[in-house]
Structure formats: C-alpha cells, structure tokens
C-alpha cells in the first residue's frame, strides 16, 4: 500500500512543530508513501525534509506571545491579500496531490488564528469524490481554550471533519486529558503514538565527555533572557567551559553583542550536531519544549530546564513538572531566574545521576506510520460518490443575454444566526471559497457572545439585524410575523430600536444597520419609522417597489430560497429554482438601477443537497464575467448610521 499524504504545519515561534511534522513525514516516506509537507512558518534550514516534497507558503510569524496577530516575513501585519495567496496555494496543493490522508498539525486544538486556511483543506477533503482520511496531529500538552465556547467549537470541528487525533505522547507520562478536556464521544478517536524523536544521522554511540555547560534556546528569540542570564552566570564560573547555541530568531546585532561580552563562553549559532554536543556535555541548560525534551531523553544529558512561560504559556511548565517528578530534569522558575539560581541549578544537576528515561516511548514517527496505515486499511472500501451536478445553463444563458453595461449584481443573505455551529463554520468557509460576500442576519435578542467572536475579523461577512427575538406575534389565523401590522406602531418601533442597540453592542463594526424582519413581513407603518430609529436599510423578500420606500431607507430584497419549506424541507426542485433565477435576470433587462438578485439561505437547516446546490450556484456566478456577488455595504449605500466604517464596503470586504 502506497499512500499520498499531505501534512500541513505552520510554526509561529520556534521550529518545534515543523521539526515534529517533518519527522512524521520522513517516517511515512520511509515506508514507501509519497508525502507532501506544506510549511507556513519561516524557512528552517536545520529541519530535515529529505524524502519529502516541501511546499513553502509565504511565511508568517508572531512577535513574542501575540499569537493572534500574524506577521509576514518582514515583521509587518499579514495582509488579506497575502492570506488569500496562502489559502490558494494550499488548495492548489491539495488538488495536485489528491491525498489519501490529510494531517493538520495542532489544528483544531490550536492555531485558531489560521482556521481560515486549515478550513480550505478540510472543505476540500469533504468535497472530494473519495474522501481522504483526515487526522489532527498534536503534541503531549496543549493549551486548552479559556472560553468554553472555543472548546465546543474545536470539538465540533473534530466531529465534522476529522476521523481521529494522533497524540504524540506516552500516556504513561502524560495523557492528553491532563491538559485538554476531551469530550467523551471523541476519546475513542485518540491514538497515542509515543513521543516523536528526530535523531540526527551518524551520532556517536559512545561520546567522549566534554565537560561543557551547553545552553540552548530553540530556534526563536524566546530564549533571550535565558541567554543573558547564562552569560552572567558563566562570568562567575571561570573554572568551567560554557557554550551558548543561539537560534536564528535572535538578531545579528544582539548575537554579536553576546559574542563580544563572552569570556569563558563560546557563543555560536545553533548547530546540526546539537544532539552530539548534548551527549558529551556536563549539563544542558535550556527551555523545555517538546523537541528539547526528546533531545534530553535520547542523550541522557543532565539538564537544567527553565520553562518558557511568557504571556501565560503553561505548556513547558507542565512538562517540566512531570519530568522533574521522574528525576529526569532539574526545573527552575523563570520568574526568579538570576545568575545565582542558575549556577545552583547546574550544581544540583551535576550531583544527580544520569537520567534514565528508558521507559518512555519515543518511537512516535514509526508508530504514527503504522497507525495511519492501519486506519486507512480499516476504512470500508469507498467507491467515488456520485457528484451532484445541477444544470445552470438557463441561468448562464440569461446572464449572457442581459443587455446591461456591467456585471449583473447578485447578493447573499443568510438568516437566523444566534450561535456558533458546525453549519456556520461551513457557511463562512463556502463564502471564502467563492469570494462571495455574505450578509448574516442575526437575531440580536438571542445572539450569543461566541457568535460575535466567530464573525469578528471575517472580511467577507457583514451582520444585519434580524428582528428582535424572532417570536411570532401574529394571530393564529394569520401568517407568522414578529413585526406585523397587528401590533401597535409604538410597540413595534420600541422593539426595533432595542434590536438595533443590542446588535450594535454585540457586533460593533461588523454590523450594518439594515432591518431584516423575521418571515420577511413588516408593517408599513414601521417601515416609515425605521430611518428615525437609526436604520439605513431594509431587506425582505421578492422584488422591491422602489430603491427607497421612504427617504433615507435603502431596500434590497432576496428573491431565491432553495429550501422546500412546505414539503421535504430539503432542496426544492432545482430546475424550478434555476428557472426562477433566469426569469429574475430577464426581468432586470432595461432597468436603470437593477435590484441585485438575492439568494436567501438558512444554514441551520441545510442538508447535503442544499449545500451542494448553493455551492454550485456560487461557483457559477463567481466564474462568470457577466455576474458579480455584491457586498451588503456596497448595496445599501453610504453613508449609513451606526458605528464603525460605513463606506461602500470595499475597505472591509475586499
């Protein structure tokens, strides 16, 4: 069995994630599999990628522990255009590889800032005729999210897209549940591989002791405090030789300054024979990332570890406590580190016997390959699924016959959002895939804070005001309505104003003050009052009678709803929907200001048929020069009342 395997990894601070992913890839390649490694962090020349096809994205990084702010290679904030190029390369790589297995490093149990691009891979996998095995790859200790909603979201993504999670740890040392509260129904998807060791080739079996104190800080700038303290400690310890191995993340000026400052210390850049140096040293002094732990286990070096704990990071501290309890390291608190405490730690480590970690599984690369092979072999044989294809020829012909001078505008509104769900994640992914601006009509009286978090910073998404609570106040013999004429105008106006205020507080600059009445029904008297309440737009259903029903209020409606609400509640007759779209296009011939044709969806109730139709419709529109998918801000005209930018939408949507 020879598999096509795609591994996606982005390291942001050190190179540990890339080192582990590359080791896993080499383990798979060594068993005859074709492995493509997509790296989104900075190039790392010391990481071995022999036997792999390496695809390097435009690199990103972070400054310090500000993991929510991505920077480009020059250290400036990553632009939307650069992020889009990264996603495009990821998708193109997927299409070229057509993988049997997709492995995402850390996501979705971390790297939330990169969710958009990981979702590109996950959606591509789900849409494939033969779906690949999809696995998450995580280290021994994770940083569980501080907000319960993010934990729920991560588990929902696992349920929606993933077959399992590869945990690169020994559960006898630390189970994943020690740091991450795994949902009960997901526990059976965990597979422990043991730690993934990455031994360099050709290391001497019986190294000659050097007597050095070897200080290392990984590949980032995070070890600067440790290096400075070690230099000061070495100055007090002239009888011993010290060696500082400084990663490329430390700038040339600071590196040169340390070299000039050193007395009995060799200050040099990180070396490919690092593990050989550890095997010969008297004591290793370092932080305690995943790969450093493996280096120390493999070489049995006496070690002083100072866990990285800036910005509330706990991973290294938790690992250090577990290893110290086994007598494998001497752990120091970075908050109280000074030359004296470091020298005392070195002396304590020298008094201890050489550590024995022989009981810890470190064959994770080999075990990962075996687990992946067994997982693939155990899956039921899957014939290519019949690809659903809808005939949009009548729509395309109508667009091509349209006599307008520019592309015919369409737009997309989705109703009823109140909370983050798997369906919402998919909705946003679809919008991004087809560069289709999306107007999410949210119910302000029921919207949760996590929804605002999920929509914030999404350049393709605008939020509209979908009533107040979506409650039906109509008499039993009338059609459902929350803001119908059966209630007094003052009551309606009070609730509409309250809805706008709630939405503004919840969604901030993402909100556009456009009123979307539930069930698309609204009392005419309320329409007249909307501008005075702070609204600049109105959206219901069917063709509008005028661009502005009252001065200061722009109306743009929806016209196509693909759901069979009164029958199957699945996709309505697709031929009829396409015919309705074609008629809507024809109806706009000769119009001085044609109303954009609105697609109305309800993500919470979509089944696979509805999703397929919506995607193919968006793909048809996005791929035709005679059509364009317009943003809500660009249609509802500027200036509109309300907080935040209110231009034509291009600054936020494009």
ZIMOUR-V517966 format. One record per pair of residues at least 24 apart in sequence whose ideal C-beta (glycine too) atoms are under 8 Angstrom apart, sorted by sequence separation. I is the first residue (numbers start at 1). GAP is how many residues later the second one is. If there is no record, write none. Layout:
i=I gap=GAP
i=I gap=GAP
This chain:
i=17 gap=24
i=25 gap=24
i=26 gap=24
i=58 gap=24
i=165 gap=24
i=167 gap=24
i=169 gap=24
i=170 gap=24
i=213 gap=24
i=223 gap=24
i=240 gap=24
i=241 gap=24
i=242 gap=24
i=244 gap=24
i=245 gap=24
i=246 gap=24
i=275 gap=24
i=305 gap=24
i=307 gap=24
i=412 gap=24
i=414 gap=24
i=417 gap=24
i=418 gap=24
i=436 gap=24
i=437 gap=24
i=438 gap=24
i=439 gap=24
i=440 gap=24
i=441 gap=24
i=442 gap=24
i=443 gap=24
i=444 gap=24
i=445 gap=24
i=446 gap=24
i=512 gap=24
i=513 gap=24
i=514 gap=24
i=515 gap=24
i=516 gap=24
i=560 gap=24
i=3 gap=25
i=19 gap=25
i=22 gap=25
i=23 gap=25
i=26 gap=25
i=164 gap=25
i=165 gap=25
i=166 gap=25
i=167 gap=25
i=168 gap=25
i=169 gap=25
i=170 gap=25
i=238 gap=25
i=241 gap=25
i=243 gap=25
i=245 gap=25
i=303 gap=25
i=304 gap=25
i=305 gap=25
i=306 gap=25
i=309 gap=25
i=327 gap=25
i=412 gap=25
i=414 gap=25
i=416 gap=25
i=417 gap=25
i=418 gap=25
i=435 gap=25
i=437 gap=25
i=439 gap=25
i=441 gap=25
i=443 gap=25
i=445 gap=25
i=512 gap=25
i=514 gap=25
i=559 gap=25
i=15 gap=26
i=18 gap=26
i=22 gap=26
i=25 gap=26
i=26 gap=26
i=60 gap=26
i=94 gap=26
i=99 gap=26
i=136 gap=26
i=159 gap=26
i=163 gap=26
i=164 gap=26
i=165 gap=26
i=167 gap=26
i=168 gap=26
i=169 gap=26
i=221 gap=26
i=224 gap=26
i=238 gap=26
i=245 gap=26
i=289 gap=26
i=293 gap=26
i=303 gap=26
i=304 gap=26
i=305 gap=26
i=306 gap=26
i=308 gap=26
i=309 gap=26
i=329 gap=26
i=411 gap=26
i=412 gap=26
i=413 gap=26
i=414 gap=26
i=415 gap=26
i=417 gap=26
i=428 gap=26
i=443 gap=26
i=527 gap=26
i=22 gap=27
i=25 gap=27
i=58 gap=27
i=90 gap=27
i=94 gap=27
i=109 gap=27
i=134 gap=27
i=135 gap=27
i=138 gap=27
i=140 gap=27
i=159 gap=27
i=162 gap=27
i=164 gap=27
i=166 gap=27
i=168 gap=27
i=213 gap=27
i=215 gap=27
i=220 gap=27
i=222 gap=27
i=223 gap=27
i=231 gap=27
i=237 gap=27
i=289 gap=27
i=303 gap=27
i=304 gap=27
i=305 gap=27
i=306 gap=27
i=307 gap=27
i=328 gap=27
i=412 gap=27
i=414 gap=27
i=416 gap=27
i=424 gap=27
i=428 gap=27
i=443 gap=27
i=468 gap=27
i=5 gap=28
i=7 gap=28
i=9 gap=28
i=11 gap=28
i=19 gap=28
i=58 gap=28
i=108 gap=28
i=110 gap=28
i=134 gap=28
i=135 gap=28
i=136 gap=28
i=137 gap=28
i=138 gap=28
i=140 gap=28
i=141 gap=28
i=155 gap=28
i=158 gap=28
i=168 gap=28
i=212 gap=28
i=213 gap=28
i=214 gap=28
i=215 gap=28
i=216 gap=28
i=217 gap=28
i=219 gap=28
i=221 gap=28
i=234 gap=28
i=235 gap=28
i=288 gap=28
i=302 gap=28
i=304 gap=28
i=306 gap=28
i=327 gap=28
i=411 gap=28
i=413 gap=28
i=418 gap=28
i=419 gap=28
i=420 gap=28
i=432 gap=28
i=468 gap=28
i=4 gap=29
i=5 gap=29
i=6 gap=29
i=7 gap=29
i=9 gap=29
i=10 gap=29
i=12 gap=29
i=15 gap=29
i=18 gap=29
i=57 gap=29
i=87 gap=29
i=91 gap=29
i=95 gap=29
i=107 gap=29
i=109 gap=29
i=134 gap=29
i=135 gap=29
i=136 gap=29
i=137 gap=29
i=138 gap=29
i=139 gap=29
i=140 gap=29
i=211 gap=29
i=212 gap=29
i=213 gap=29
i=214 gap=29
i=215 gap=29
i=216 gap=29
i=217 gap=29
i=218 gap=29
i=219 gap=29
i=220 gap=29
i=221 gap=29
i=234 gap=29
i=235 gap=29
i=245 gap=29
i=287 gap=29
i=290 gap=29
i=328 gap=29
i=418 gap=29
i=419 gap=29
i=425 gap=29
i=431 gap=29
i=2 gap=30
i=3 gap=30
i=4 gap=30
i=5 gap=30
i=6 gap=30
i=7 gap=30
i=8 gap=30
i=9 gap=30
i=10 gap=30
i=11 gap=30
i=22 gap=30
i=87 gap=30
i=90 gap=30
i=91 gap=30
i=94 gap=30
i=98 gap=30
i=102 gap=30
i=104 gap=30
i=106 gap=30
i=133 gap=30
i=135 gap=30
i=136 gap=30
i=138 gap=30
i=139 gap=30
i=140 gap=30
i=151 gap=30
i=211 gap=30
i=212 gap=30
i=213 gap=30
i=215 gap=30
i=217 gap=30
i=219 gap=30
i=221 gap=30
i=224 gap=30
i=228 gap=30
i=231 gap=30
i=234 gap=30
i=293 gap=30
i=417 gap=30
i=418 gap=30
i=420 gap=30
i=424 gap=30
i=428 gap=30
i=431 gap=30
i=468 gap=30
i=496 gap=30
i=2 gap=31
i=3 gap=31
i=5 gap=31
i=7 gap=31
i=9 gap=31
i=10 gap=31
i=11 gap=31
i=15 gap=31
i=42 gap=31
i=58 gap=31
i=86 gap=31
i=90 gap=31
i=94 gap=31
i=101 gap=31
i=102 gap=31
i=104 gap=31
i=106 gap=31
i=135 gap=31
i=137 gap=31
i=155 gap=31
i=158 gap=31
i=210 gap=31
i=212 gap=31
i=214 gap=31
i=218 gap=31
i=227 gap=31
i=231 gap=31
i=234 gap=31
i=288 gap=31
i=297 gap=31
i=306 gap=31
i=326 gap=31
i=419 gap=31
i=420 gap=31
i=468 gap=31
i=492 gap=31
i=2 gap=32
i=4 gap=32
i=6 gap=32
i=8 gap=32
i=9 gap=32
i=15 gap=32
i=57 gap=32
i=100 gap=32
i=101 gap=32
i=102 gap=32
i=103 gap=32
i=104 gap=32
i=105 gap=32
i=106 gap=32
i=110 gap=32
i=245 gap=32
i=288 gap=32
i=296 gap=32
i=419 gap=32
i=428 gap=32
i=467 gap=32
i=11 gap=33
i=57 gap=33
i=83 gap=33
i=87 gap=33
i=91 gap=33
i=99 gap=33
i=100 gap=33
i=101 gap=33
i=102 gap=33
i=103 gap=33
i=104 gap=33
i=105 gap=33
i=106 gap=33
i=109 gap=33
i=110 gap=33
i=112 gap=33
i=140 gap=33
i=141 gap=33
i=217 gap=33
i=296 gap=33
i=418 gap=33
i=420 gap=33
i=428 gap=33
i=492 gap=33
i=493 gap=33
i=496 gap=33
i=500 gap=33
i=55 gap=34
i=83 gap=34
i=101 gap=34
i=103 gap=34
i=140 gap=34
i=142 gap=34
i=231 gap=34
i=243 gap=34
i=417 gap=34
i=420 gap=34
i=465 gap=34
i=468 gap=34
i=483 gap=34
i=489 gap=34
i=492 gap=34
i=496 gap=34
i=500 gap=34
i=596 gap=34
i=122 gap=35
i=126 gap=35
i=144 gap=35
i=230 gap=35
i=288 gap=35
i=465 gap=35
i=482 gap=35
i=483 gap=35
i=500 gap=35
i=125 gap=36
i=140 gap=36
i=143 gap=36
i=144 gap=36
i=231 gap=36
i=306 gap=36
i=481 gap=36
i=482 gap=36
i=487 gap=36
i=489 gap=36
i=493 gap=36
i=497 gap=36
i=569 gap=36
i=571 gap=36
i=577 gap=36
i=581 gap=36
i=141 gap=37
i=142 gap=37
i=144 gap=37
i=481 gap=37
i=482 gap=37
i=484 gap=37
i=489 gap=37
i=492 gap=37
i=496 gap=37
i=497 gap=37
i=520 gap=37
i=560 gap=37
i=562 gap=37
i=570 gap=37
i=55 gap=38
i=112 gap=38
i=138 gap=38
i=141 gap=38
i=142 gap=38
i=243 gap=38
i=304 gap=38
i=465 gap=38
i=480 gap=38
i=481 gap=38
i=483 gap=38
i=484 gap=38
i=485 gap=38
i=520 gap=38
i=557 gap=38
i=559 gap=38
i=560 gap=38
i=571 gap=38
i=122 gap=39
i=480 gap=39
i=483 gap=39
i=484 gap=39
i=485 gap=39
i=496 gap=39
i=556 gap=39
i=559 gap=39
i=560 gap=39
i=561 gap=39
i=562 gap=39
i=563 gap=39
i=570 gap=39
i=571 gap=39
i=574 gap=39
i=596 gap=39
i=463 gap=40
i=479 gap=40
i=481 gap=40
i=483 gap=40
i=485 gap=40
i=489 gap=40
i=493 gap=40
i=556 gap=40
i=558 gap=40
i=559 gap=40
i=560 gap=40
i=561 gap=40
i=570 gap=40
i=288 gap=41
i=304 gap=41
i=480 gap=41
i=481 gap=41
i=557 gap=41
i=558 gap=41
i=559 gap=41
i=240 gap=42
i=304 gap=42
i=479 gap=42
i=556 gap=42
i=558 gap=42
i=563 gap=42
i=571 gap=42
i=70 gap=43
i=288 gap=43
i=483 gap=43
i=70 gap=44
i=304 gap=44
i=463 gap=44
i=543 gap=44
i=68 gap=45
i=108 gap=45
i=109 gap=45
i=304 gap=45
i=40 gap=46
i=67 gap=46
i=108 gap=46
i=303 gap=46
i=465 gap=46
i=472 gap=46
i=547 gap=46
i=10 gap=47
i=302 gap=47
i=463 gap=47
i=464 gap=47
i=472 gap=47
i=563 gap=47
i=12 gap=48
i=13 gap=48
i=302 gap=48
i=462 gap=48
i=463 gap=48
i=464 gap=48
i=465 gap=48
i=470 gap=48
i=547 gap=48
i=562 gap=48
i=12 gap=49
i=13 gap=49
i=108 gap=49
i=417 gap=49
i=461 gap=49
i=462 gap=49
i=463 gap=49
i=465 gap=49
i=467 gap=49
i=10 gap=50
i=12 gap=50
i=108 gap=50
i=302 gap=50
i=416 gap=50
i=462 gap=50
i=464 gap=50
i=465 gap=50
i=466 gap=50
i=467 gap=50
i=38 gap=51
i=219 gap=51
i=413 gap=51
i=415 gap=51
i=456 gap=51
i=464 gap=51
i=465 gap=51
i=467 gap=51
i=544 gap=51
i=562 gap=51
i=13 gap=52
i=38 gap=52
i=302 gap=52
i=303 gap=52
i=455 gap=52
i=456 gap=52
i=458 gap=52
i=464 gap=52
i=466 gap=52
i=543 gap=52
i=562 gap=52
i=301 gap=53
i=302 gap=53
i=108 gap=54
i=216 gap=54
i=300 gap=54
i=301 gap=54
i=416 gap=54
i=445 gap=54
i=452 gap=54
i=456 gap=54
i=12 gap=55
i=38 gap=55
i=140 gap=55
i=230 gap=55
i=300 gap=55
i=444 gap=55
i=447 gap=55
i=451 gap=55
i=452 gap=55
i=455 gap=55
i=109 gap=56
i=300 gap=56
i=444 gap=56
i=447 gap=56
i=452 gap=56
i=36 gap=57
i=285 gap=57
i=300 gap=57
i=445 gap=57
i=449 gap=57
i=12 gap=58
i=216 gap=58
i=297 gap=58
i=444 gap=58
i=452 gap=58
i=226 gap=59
i=296 gap=59
i=444 gap=59
i=447 gap=59
i=539 gap=59
i=541 gap=59
i=226 gap=60
i=285 gap=60
i=297 gap=60
i=447 gap=60
i=36 gap=61
i=226 gap=61
i=285 gap=61
i=296 gap=61
i=442 gap=61
i=444 gap=62
i=36 gap=63
i=103 gap=63
i=214 gap=63
i=223 gap=63
i=283 gap=63
i=297 gap=63
i=214 gap=64
i=223 gap=64
i=298 gap=64
i=442 gap=64
i=212 gap=65
i=222 gap=65
i=297 gap=65
i=442 gap=65
i=283 gap=66
i=210 gap=67
i=214 gap=67
i=283 gap=67
i=212 gap=68
i=213 gap=68
i=216 gap=68
i=218 gap=68
i=282 gap=68
i=294 gap=68
i=207 gap=69
i=212 gap=69
i=213 gap=69
i=214 gap=69
i=215 gap=69
i=216 gap=69
i=217 gap=69
i=218 gap=69
i=203 gap=70
i=210 gap=70
i=211 gap=70
i=212 gap=70
i=213 gap=70
i=214 gap=70
i=215 gap=70
i=216 gap=70
i=217 gap=70
i=465 gap=70
i=109 gap=71
i=209 gap=71
i=210 gap=71
i=211 gap=71
i=214 gap=71
i=215 gap=71
i=218 gap=71
i=200 gap=72
i=203 gap=72
i=204 gap=72
i=207 gap=72
i=208 gap=72
i=209 gap=72
i=210 gap=72
i=213 gap=72
i=200 gap=73
i=203 gap=73
i=207 gap=73
i=209 gap=73
i=218 gap=73
i=439 gap=73
i=464 gap=73
i=40 gap=74
i=200 gap=74
i=218 gap=74
i=200 gap=75
i=204 gap=75
i=439 gap=75
i=441 gap=75
i=443 gap=75
i=464 gap=75
i=199 gap=76
i=200 gap=76
i=203 gap=76
i=216 gap=76
i=556 gap=76
i=40 gap=77
i=24 gap=79
i=556 gap=79
i=226 gap=80
i=556 gap=80
i=554 gap=81
i=8 gap=82
i=21 gap=82
i=554 gap=82
i=554 gap=83
i=21 gap=84
i=20 gap=85
i=223 gap=85
i=222 gap=86
i=6 gap=87
i=6 gap=88
i=17 gap=88
i=222 gap=88
i=17 gap=89
i=6 gap=91
i=4 gap=93
i=6 gap=93
i=198 gap=93
i=4 gap=94
i=5 gap=94
i=8 gap=94
i=4 gap=95
i=5 gap=95
i=6 gap=95
i=8 gap=95
i=10 gap=95
i=195 gap=95
i=4 gap=96
i=5 gap=96
i=6 gap=96
i=7 gap=96
i=8 gap=96
i=9 gap=96
i=198 gap=96
i=3 gap=97
i=4 gap=97
i=5 gap=97
i=6 gap=97
i=8 gap=97
i=9 gap=97
i=197 gap=97
i=3 gap=98
i=5 gap=98
i=7 gap=98
i=195 gap=98
i=196 gap=98
i=441 gap=98
i=195 gap=99
i=199 gap=99
i=537 gap=99
i=197 gap=100
i=439 gap=100
i=536 gap=100
i=537 gap=100
i=10 gap=101
i=197 gap=101
i=415 gap=101
i=536 gap=101
i=195 gap=102
i=236 gap=103
i=413 gap=103
i=537 gap=103
i=10 gap=104
i=235 gap=104
i=536 gap=104
i=536 gap=105
i=232 gap=106
i=233 gap=106
i=237 gap=106
i=535 gap=106
i=536 gap=106
i=232 gap=107
i=233 gap=107
i=236 gap=107
i=534 gap=107
i=226 gap=108
i=229 gap=108
i=534 gap=108
i=225 gap=109
i=229 gap=109
i=233 gap=109
i=8 gap=110
i=229 gap=110
i=233 gap=110
i=226 gap=111
i=225 gap=112
i=230 gap=112
i=8 gap=113
i=24 gap=113
i=229 gap=113
i=233 gap=113
i=6 gap=115
i=21 gap=116
i=20 gap=117
i=514 gap=118
i=20 gap=119
i=512 gap=120
i=512 gap=121
i=17 gap=122
i=168 gap=122
i=514 gap=122
i=16 gap=123
i=512 gap=124
i=413 gap=126
i=513 gap=127
i=512 gap=128
i=513 gap=128
i=513 gap=129
i=7 gap=130
i=512 gap=130
i=511 gap=131
i=511 gap=132
i=213 gap=133
i=511 gap=133
i=509 gap=134
i=510 gap=134
i=508 gap=135
i=509 gap=135
i=179 gap=136
i=508 gap=136
i=509 gap=136
i=504 gap=138
i=179 gap=139
i=504 gap=139
i=178 gap=140
i=509 gap=143
i=24 gap=144
i=174 gap=144
i=174 gap=145
i=411 gap=145
i=413 gap=145
i=20 gap=148
i=174 gap=148
i=173 gap=149
i=48 gap=150
i=140 gap=150
i=173 gap=150
i=139 gap=151
i=48 gap=152
i=173 gap=153
i=64 gap=158
i=195 gap=165
i=197 gap=165
i=194 gap=166
i=195 gap=166
i=196 gap=166
i=197 gap=166
i=194 gap=167
i=195 gap=167
i=197 gap=167
i=198 gap=167
i=194 gap=168
i=196 gap=168
i=197 gap=168
i=464 gap=168
i=194 gap=169
i=195 gap=169
i=196 gap=169
i=462 gap=169
i=143 gap=170
i=194 gap=170
i=462 gap=170
i=143 gap=171
i=193 gap=171
i=462 gap=171
i=24 gap=172
i=143 gap=172
i=196 gap=172
i=23 gap=173
i=46 gap=173
i=142 gap=173
i=194 gap=173
i=23 gap=174
i=141 gap=174
i=193 gap=174
i=427 gap=174
i=23 gap=175
i=44 gap=175
i=193 gap=175
i=20 gap=176
i=22 gap=176
i=139 gap=176
i=427 gap=176
i=141 gap=177
i=408 gap=177
i=426 gap=177
i=20 gap=178
i=141 gap=178
i=193 gap=178
i=19 gap=179
i=140 gap=179
i=424 gap=179
i=191 gap=180
i=408 gap=180
i=423 gap=180
i=423 gap=181
i=430 gap=181
i=434 gap=181
i=421 gap=182
i=433 gap=182
i=436 gap=182
i=391 gap=183
i=395 gap=183
i=398 gap=183
i=402 gap=183
i=421 gap=183
i=423 gap=183
i=191 gap=184
i=390 gap=184
i=391 gap=184
i=394 gap=184
i=398 gap=184
i=402 gap=184
i=404 gap=184
i=430 gap=184
i=434 gap=184
i=394 gap=185
i=397 gap=185
i=398 gap=185
i=401 gap=185
i=404 gap=185
i=409 gap=185
i=411 gap=185
i=413 gap=185
i=415 gap=185
i=426 gap=185
i=430 gap=185
i=434 gap=185
i=436 gap=185
i=392 gap=186
i=395 gap=186
i=399 gap=186
i=402 gap=186
i=403 gap=186
i=408 gap=186
i=410 gap=186
i=411 gap=186
i=412 gap=186
i=413 gap=186
i=414 gap=186
i=415 gap=186
i=416 gap=186
i=417 gap=186
i=436 gap=186
i=172 gap=187
i=173 gap=187
i=391 gap=187
i=394 gap=187
i=395 gap=187
i=398 gap=187
i=402 gap=187
i=403 gap=187
i=409 gap=187
i=410 gap=187
i=411 gap=187
i=412 gap=187
i=413 gap=187
i=414 gap=187
i=415 gap=187
i=416 gap=187
i=434 gap=187
i=435 gap=187
i=462 gap=187
i=172 gap=188
i=390 gap=188
i=394 gap=188
i=398 gap=188
i=401 gap=188
i=409 gap=188
i=410 gap=188
i=411 gap=188
i=413 gap=188
i=414 gap=188
i=416 gap=188
i=430 gap=188
i=434 gap=188
i=172 gap=189
i=408 gap=189
i=410 gap=189
i=412 gap=189
i=414 gap=189
i=170 gap=190
i=395 gap=190
i=404 gap=190
i=462 gap=190
i=170 gap=191
i=462 gap=191
i=170 gap=192
i=437 gap=192
i=436 gap=193
i=437 gap=193
i=439 gap=193
i=459 gap=193
i=460 gap=193
i=435 gap=194
i=437 gap=194
i=459 gap=194
i=434 gap=195
i=437 gap=195
i=459 gap=195
i=168 gap=196
i=168 gap=200
i=16 gap=202
i=166 gap=202
i=15 gap=203
i=16 gap=203
i=14 gap=204
i=15 gap=204
i=44 gap=204
i=14 gap=205
i=15 gap=205
i=166 gap=205
i=14 gap=206
i=166 gap=206
i=412 gap=206
i=13 gap=207
i=14 gap=208
i=13 gap=209
i=164 gap=211
i=410 gap=211
i=163 gap=212
i=437 gap=212
i=437 gap=216
i=410 gap=217
i=412 gap=217
i=407 gap=218
i=408 gap=218
i=409 gap=218
i=410 gap=218
i=411 gap=218
i=407 gap=219
i=408 gap=219
i=409 gap=219
i=410 gap=219
i=411 gap=219
i=413 gap=219
i=407 gap=220
i=408 gap=220
i=409 gap=220
i=410 gap=220
i=411 gap=220
i=388 gap=221
i=407 gap=221
i=409 gap=221
i=411 gap=221
i=390 gap=222
i=390 gap=223
i=46 gap=224
i=388 gap=224
i=392 gap=224
i=396 gap=224
i=402 gap=224
i=411 gap=224
i=388 gap=225
i=392 gap=225
i=395 gap=225
i=399 gap=225
i=46 gap=226
i=390 gap=226
i=400 gap=226
i=409 gap=226
i=389 gap=227
i=390 gap=227
i=399 gap=227
i=388 gap=228
i=392 gap=228
i=396 gap=228
i=399 gap=228
i=137 gap=231
i=15 gap=232
i=14 gap=233
i=14 gap=235
i=135 gap=237
i=133 gap=239
i=135 gap=240
i=133 gap=242
i=133 gap=243
i=65 gap=245
i=66 gap=245
i=64 gap=246
i=65 gap=246
i=133 gap=246
i=64 gap=247
i=65 gap=247
i=65 gap=248
i=131 gap=251
i=130 gap=252
i=130 gap=253
i=130 gap=254
i=129 gap=255
i=130 gap=255
i=129 gap=256
i=129 gap=258
i=160 gap=262
i=159 gap=263
i=156 gap=264
i=156 gap=265
i=157 gap=265
i=160 gap=265
i=156 gap=266
i=160 gap=266
i=153 gap=267
i=152 gap=268
i=157 gap=268
i=156 gap=269
i=20 gap=270
i=20 gap=271
i=101 gap=271
i=149 gap=271
i=19 gap=272
i=153 gap=272
i=16 gap=273
i=16 gap=274
i=14 gap=275
i=16 gap=275
i=101 gap=275
i=100 gap=276
i=153 gap=297
i=149 gap=299
i=149 gap=300
i=150 gap=300
i=149 gap=301
i=153 gap=301
i=123 gap=303
i=147 gap=303
i=149 gap=304
i=119 gap=306
i=123 gap=306
i=147 gap=306
i=122 gap=307
i=123 gap=307
i=119 gap=309
i=120 gap=309
i=119 gap=310
i=123 gap=310
i=120 gap=312
i=116 gap=313
i=119 gap=313
i=120 gap=313
i=116 gap=316
i=33 gap=336
i=27 gap=338
i=31 gap=338
i=26 gap=339
i=27 gap=339
i=30 gap=339
i=24 gap=340
i=28 gap=340
i=23 gap=341
i=24 gap=341
i=27 gap=341
i=28 gap=341
i=23 gap=342
i=27 gap=342
i=31 gap=342
i=24 gap=344
i=28 gap=344
i=24 gap=345
i=87 gap=345
i=5 gap=367
i=3 gap=369
i=3 gap=370
i=1 gap=372
i=3 gap=373
i=1 gap=375
i=1 gap=376
i=80 gap=379
